Amino acid sequence: MDRNIVYPGSIPLDTDILELNRNAMVGIGALTAAVLGSGVITDGLACLPTSPASLTVTVAPGSITQLVPLDASAYGSLAADTSDQIVKTGITLQATSFTLAVPGTSGQSINYLIEAAFSEFDSLPVVLPYVNAANPSQPYSGPSNSGTAQNTQRIARVQLQLKPGAAAISGTQMTPAVDSGWVGLYVITVNYGQTAITASSIAVAPDAPFLNYKLPNLRPGFSAMQVFTGSSNFVVPNGVTTMRVRVLGGGASSGYHSTMPGAGGGAGGEAFGVVSGLTAGQSIAVTVGAGGVALTAPGAGNNGGTSSFGTYMSATGGTGGNGGTVTQFAMAGGAGGIGTGGQINRGGSYGSDSIVVACRGGDGGGPGNGRAASGPQVGISATGYGGGGGGGGTTTSGTLVGSPGGAGAPGIVIVEY
């Protein structure tokens, strides 16, 4: 930020003070632009009904930040500068009230638009004391002792105005267009016969440039985590536009064969990546795939369920291991699920084939998978998210009899933000 230099013994000039103010404004404007950007931003300015309710609304104090010329008119002795642009902030500390009129025809409604703009003007005129250069002991009142009052402050404010639309049959009335140089903040609907405006009559205008979150709401990197082990909804917190998501499908159960060891169930697929372009308050459906249920009668294992994070990414569940009653030389393990939508999409691992000569079932696919059993033992269910269940073994002599297998584990969705 530029700074003036004043020397001992020199006579301070009015421009020393004016340039000090301007330089400070430029520095603050640059910092504001670095934080908020150069687009129009409004903060505060809540539109509220009166209490008791009436046909008047009140816009609370607030601010508007906008890219404008450095000085559209001369600033004291400093010339106007309309070629350089900086971000300025207009602040209004008092509430502003607007009274609305109802339509005069039955069945009609009117949409009113409240719009805002940055406003800067010189004000607070005062008759200032001057020095008579020819006779310093003689005070002057105003320039050249004219007694003329002069403005003493350049004021930056939020300018608000109410713009009525045309009355029309209710449901067909149109909101008036936003004027050039202004931004729309609120749309207020007033119906024929209405005697008071309530909160339900007031809506935020489309594209209103309100500041959605403050610095305390911002998060450094991915500093928080939400883990979903059941289907639900994820609501995007304030200050979050990007998140890292992992979606894992459910694991399948193993097959169960009447006279052979069962094959292992496949593991759930996985999608992993970064989701961006989100807005605060956005609700995203989260589905967590169930694990394949263990069989109680011979047959192919049950597939795992599909997990998903909205429409952004999903992962199918694993396929159940082979089983049944038809005599075969081996039981094939189930295929793994498939991930889609992520920057990294991985297929789940296959369940292992059963080993008939060893009377041993096939292990389930994936980390946390269920272990197969040897001999006349039940297969072990998966214990880790998305793992496939292990197959049961068979008896080792005489008439061979297969054993039930284990269940697959459910999937999971992990969101970091």
C-alpha positions in Angstrom: 0.0 0.0 0.0 1.4 3.4 -0.9 2.3 5.8 1.9 3.0 9.6 1.9 6.2 11.1 3.1 6.1 14.3 5.1 9.3 16.0 6.2 10.1 17.9 9.5 9.5 21.6 9.1 7.5 21.3 5.9 4.0 22.6 5.7 1.5 19.7 5.4 -0.7 20.0 2.3 -4.4 19.1 2.0 -3.3 16.5 -0.6 -1.2 14.7 2.0 -4.4 13.9 4.0 -6.5 13.2 0.9 -3.9 10.8 -0.6 -3.6 9.1 2.8 -7.3 8.4 2.7 -7.2 7.3 -0.9 -4.2 5.0 -0.5 -5.8 3.4 2.6 -9.0 2.8 0.5 -7.0 1.3 -2.3 -5.2 -1.1 0.0 -8.5 -2.2 1.7 -10.1 -2.6 -1.7 -7.2 -4.9 -2.9 -7.6 -7.0 0.3 -11.4 -7.2 -0.2 -10.9 -8.3 -3.8 -8.4 -11.0 -2.8 -10.9 -12.4 -0.3 -14.3 -11.8 -2.0 -13.4 -11.4 -5.6 -14.4 -8.5 -7.8 -18.1 -9.4 -8.3 -20.9 -7.8 -6.4 -21.4 -9.2 -2.9 -24.1 -8.2 -0.4 -24.1 -9.0 3.3 -26.8 -8.5 5.9 -29.7 -6.5 4.4 -32.3 -9.0 5.7 -35.9 -8.2 4.5 -38.4 -8.7 7.3 -42.1 -8.0 7.9 -43.0 -5.4 10.5 -44.3 -6.4 14.0 -47.2 -6.2 14.2 -47.4 -7.2 10.5 -48.5 -4.5 8.0 -48.0 -3.7 4.3 -44.5 -2.4 5.2 -41.3 -4.4 5.1 -37.9 -3.4 6.6 -34.5 -4.1 5.1 -32.0 -4.4 7.9 -28.5 -2.7 7.9 -25.8 -4.3 5.7 -23.2 -3.8 3.0 -22.6 -4.1 -0.7 -19.1 -4.7 -2.2 -18.6 -3.8 -5.9 -15.9 -3.0 -8.5 -16.2 0.8 -9.3 -14.0 3.7 -10.4 -11.4 4.9 -8.0 -13.0 8.3 -7.8 -15.8 9.2 -10.2 -15.5 12.9 -9.3 -12.8 15.1 -7.9 -11.9 14.2 -4.3 -11.1 17.6 -2.8 -7.9 18.8 -4.5 -7.3 15.3 -6.1 -8.6 14.9 -9.6 -11.2 12.3 -10.5 -9.9 8.9 -11.6 -12.3 6.9 -13.6 -9.8 4.7 -15.4 -8.6 2.8 -12.3 -11.1 0.4 -10.8 -11.1 -0.9 -7.2 -13.4 -2.9 -5.0 -15.3 -0.6 -2.6 -17.8 -1.4 0.1 -20.9 0.7 0.9 -22.2 0.3 4.4 -25.7 1.2 5.7 -26.2 1.2 9.4 -29.8 2.1 9.5 -32.8 0.0 8.5 -34.8 1.0 5.4 -38.6 0.7 5.2 -40.8 0.2 2.1 -44.6 0.3 2.0 -46.3 -1.8 -0.7 -49.7 -1.3 -2.3 -52.1 -4.1 -3.0 -53.7 -4.6 -6.5 -57.0 -2.8 -7.0 -58.6 -5.6 -8.9 -59.9 -8.9 -7.4 -57.9 -12.0 -8.3 -54.7 -10.1 -9.1 -51.3 -10.0 -7.6 -48.2 -7.8 -7.9 -44.5 -8.8 -7.6 -42.3 -6.1 -6.1 -38.5 -6.2 -6.5 -36.2 -4.8 -3.9 -32.8 -4.0 -5.6 -29.6 -2.6 -4.4 -26.6 -0.7 -5.8 -23.4 0.9 -4.5 -23.7 4.6 -4.0 -21.0 7.2 -3.3 -21.6 10.9 -2.7 -20.1 13.9 -0.9 -22.1 15.2 2.1 -21.9 16.8 5.6 -21.4 20.4 4.5 -19.7 22.7 7.0 -18.5 26.3 6.8 -14.8 25.6 7.4 -12.2 28.0 9.0 -9.5 29.2 6.5 -6.3 31.2 6.9 -5.9 34.6 5.2 -2.5 34.1 3.4 -2.0 37.9 3.3 -2.8 38.3 7.0 -2.5 34.9 8.9 -3.8 36.5 12.1 -7.2 37.2 10.4 -9.4 34.1 10.2 -11.5 33.5 7.2 -14.9 31.8 7.3 -15.1 29.5 4.2 -13.0 29.9 1.1 -12.0 33.5 0.5 -14.1 34.4 3.5 -17.2 33.7 1.5 -19.0 31.8 4.3 -19.7 29.0 1.8 -20.4 25.6 3.3 -18.3 22.7 1.8 -18.8 18.9 1.9 -16.6 17.2 4.4 -17.1 13.5 3.8 -17.3 11.2 0.8 -19.9 8.6 1.9 -20.2 5.1 0.6 -23.7 3.5 1.1 -26.0 0.8 0.0 -28.7 2.3 -2.1 -32.0 0.5 -2.0 -35.2 0.9 -4.1 -38.5 -0.8 -4.5 -39.6 -1.6 -8.0 -43.3 -2.7 -8.6 -44.2 -5.1 -11.3 -47.5 -5.0 -13.3 -50.6 -6.3 -11.6 -51.9 -9.5 -13.2 -54.1 -12.5 -12.5 -52.5 -14.4 -9.6 -50.0 -16.9 -10.7 -49.3 -15.0 -14.0 -47.8 -11.8 -12.5 -44.2 -11.1 -13.5 -41.3 -9.8 -11.4 -39.9 -6.6 -12.9 -36.4 -6.8 -14.5 -33.4 -5.7 -12.5 -32.2 -2.2 -13.5 -28.8 -1.7 -15.1 -26.1 -1.2 -12.4 -28.3 -2.7 -9.7 -28.7 -6.2 -8.2 -32.0 -7.9 -7.2 -32.3 -8.9 -3.5 -35.9 -9.8 -2.8 -39.2 -10.5 -4.5 -42.3 -9.7 -2.5 -45.7 -10.9 -3.7 -48.8 -8.9 -2.7 -52.3 -10.2 -3.4 -55.6 -8.4 -3.8 -57.3 -7.9 -0.4 -54.0 -8.6 1.5 -53.7 -6.5 4.7 -50.3 -7.6 5.9 -47.0 -8.9 4.6 -45.6 -12.1 6.3 -42.4 -14.0 5.8 -44.1 -16.3 3.3 -44.6 -13.3 1.0 -40.9 -12.6 0.8 -38.5 -14.6 -1.3 -34.8 -14.1 -2.1 -34.4 -13.0 -5.7 -32.8 -15.4 -8.1 -29.0 -14.7 -8.4 -29.1 -12.4 -5.3 -25.4 -12.0 -4.5 -25.6 -12.6 -0.8 -22.5 -13.7 1.0 -23.3 -17.4 1.8 -20.7 -18.0 4.6 -18.2 -16.2 6.7 -14.5 -17.0 7.4 -15.2 -19.0 10.6 -17.2 -21.4 8.4 -14.3 -22.1 6.0 -12.5 -25.4 6.5 -8.8 -26.0 5.9 -8.6 -28.7 3.3 -10.5 -31.9 4.1 -10.6 -31.5 7.9 -13.9 -33.2 8.7 -15.4 -36.7 7.8 -18.8 -38.2 7.8 -19.2 -41.9 7.5 -22.3 -43.6 6.2 -23.0 -47.2 7.1 -26.6 -46.9 6.2 -28.6 -45.0 3.6 -29.3 -41.3 4.4 -28.7 -37.8 3.0 -25.7 -35.6 3.1 -26.3 -31.9 3.5 -23.4 -29.7 2.2 -22.2 -27.5 5.2 -21.6 -23.8 4.9 -18.2 -23.0 3.4 -17.9 -26.3 1.6 -17.9 -26.5 -2.2 -15.5 -29.5 -2.7 -15.3 -32.8 -1.0 -13.5 -36.1 -1.3 -15.8 -39.2 -1.5 -15.2 -43.0 -1.3 -18.1 -45.3 -2.2 -17.8 -49.1 -1.6 -20.5 -51.6 -2.7 -21.7 -54.5 -0.5 -19.9 -57.9 -0.6 -21.7 -61.0 -1.8 -22.4 -64.1 0.2 -20.8 -67.4 -0.7 -22.4 -70.2 -2.6 -23.9 -73.3 -0.8 -23.7 -76.7 -2.6 -25.5 -79.8 -1.4 -22.5 -82.2 -2.0 -19.5 -79.9 -2.7 -17.7 -77.0 -1.0 -19.2 -73.6 -1.7 -17.4 -70.8 -3.7 -16.5 -67.5 -2.1 -18.6 -64.4 -2.7 -17.2 -61.4 -4.7 -16.2 -58.1 -3.1 -18.0 -54.8 -3.7 -16.6 -52.4 -6.3 -15.1 -49.0 -5.3 -15.3 -45.4 -6.6 -13.0 -42.8 -5.2 -12.6 -39.1 -6.1 -13.2 -35.4 -5.6 -16.7 -33.9 -6.1 -16.8 -30.1 -6.7 -19.2 -27.3 -7.6 -21.4 -27.9 -4.5 -23.5 -25.3 -2.7 -24.3 -24.9 1.0 -27.5 -26.6 2.0 -27.5 -28.9 -1.0 -28.9 -32.3 -0.1 -27.3 -35.4 -1.6 -28.8 -38.9 -1.3 -26.5 -41.5 0.0 -27.2 -45.2 -0.6 -25.2 -47.9 1.2 -25.4 -51.4 -0.4 -26.3 -54.2 1.9 -24.1 -57.3 2.2 -25.4 -60.5 0.5 -27.4 -62.6 3.0 -26.0 -66.1 3.9 -27.9 -69.0 2.3 -29.9 -71.5 4.3 -30.4 -73.9 1.4 -28.2 -74.9 -1.6 -27.9 -72.3 -4.3 -25.8 -69.4 -5.7 -24.8 -66.8 -3.1 -26.8 -63.5 -2.8 -25.3 -60.5 -4.5 -24.2 -57.4 -2.6 -26.1 -54.1 -2.9 -25.0 -51.0 -4.8 -23.7 -48.0 -2.9 -23.9 -44.5 -4.3 -23.3 -40.8 -3.5 -26.1 -39.0 -5.4 -25.5 -39.1 -9.1 -21.8 -38.3 -8.7 -20.4 -41.9 -8.2 -21.5 -45.4 -7.4 -20.2 -48.9 -6.9 -22.1 -52.1 -7.5 -22.0 -55.1 -5.1 -20.1 -58.3 -5.5 -21.7 -61.4 -7.2 -22.6 -64.4 -5.1 -20.3 -67.5 -5.3 -21.5 -70.7 -7.1 -23.5 -73.3 -5.4 -26.6 -75.5 -5.9 -27.3 -79.1 -6.4 -25.8 -79.9 -9.9 -22.7 -82.0 -9.7 -19.7 -80.1 -11.0 -15.9 -80.4 -10.8 -15.5 -77.1 -9.1 -17.4 -74.1 -7.8 -16.4 -70.7 -9.3 -16.0 -67.7 -7.0 -18.3 -64.7 -7.6 -17.1 -61.6 -9.5 -16.4 -58.4 -7.8 -18.5 -55.2 -8.2 -17.6 -52.2 -10.4 -17.0 -48.6 -9.4 -18.1 -45.7 -11.6 -18.0 -41.9 -11.5 -14.8 -41.4 -9.5 -11.4 -40.3 -10.6 -10.3 -43.8 -9.4 -12.7 -46.7 -10.1 -11.8 -50.1 -8.9 -13.4 -53.5 -9.4 -13.8 -55.7 -6.3 -11.8 -58.8 -6.1 -13.3 -62.2 -7.1 -14.2 -64.8 -4.6 -12.0 -67.8 -4.7 -13.1 -71.1 -6.3 -13.7 -74.0 -4.0 -11.2 -76.8 -3.7 -13.1 -79.9 -4.1 -10.3 -82.4 -3.5 -9.5 -80.8 -0.2 -13.2 -80.5 0.8 -12.5 -76.8 1.2 -14.7 -73.8 0.2 -13.5 -70.7 -1.5 -12.5 -67.5 0.4 -14.5 -64.4 -0.1 -13.1 -61.6 -2.2 -11.6 -58.3 -0.9 -10.1 -57.0 2.3 -12.0 -58.0 5.4 -13.3 -61.0 3.4 -14.8 -64.1 5.0 -12.5 -67.2 5.3 -13.5 -70.5 3.8 -14.0 -73.6 5.9 -12.4 -77.1 5.4 -14.3 -80.2 6.1 -17.9 -80.2 7.4 -17.7 -76.6 8.7 -19.7 -73.5 8.0 -18.0 -70.7 6.0 -17.1 -67.5 7.8 -18.9 -64.3 7.1 -17.0 -61.2 5.9 -16.0 -58.7 8.7 -14.7 -55.8 6.6 -16.8 -53.4 4.6 -17.5 -54.7 1.1 -15.9 -58.1 1.7 -17.3 -61.4 0.3 -18.4 -64.3 2.4 -16.3 -67.5 2.7 -17.7 -70.8 1.4 -18.5 -73.8 3.6 -16.6 -77.1 3.3 -17.9 -80.7 2.9 -17.6 -83.9 4.7 -14.4 -85.8 4.0 -15.7 -89.4 3.6 -18.8 -91.4 2.8 -21.7 -89.5 1.3 -20.5 -86.0 0.8 -22.6 -83.2 2.3 -21.9 -79.5 1.8 -22.0 -76.8 4.5 -23.6 -73.3 4.4 -21.3 -70.4 3.6 -20.8 -66.9 5.2 -22.6 -63.6 4.5 -21.1 -60.7 2.7 -20.3 -57.4 4.5 -22.3 -54.2 3.7 -20.7 -51.4 1.8 -19.8 -47.9 3.1 -19.7 -44.3 1.9 -17.1 -41.9 3.4 -17.3 -38.1 2.8 -14.4 -35.8 3.7 -14.8 -32.0 3.5 
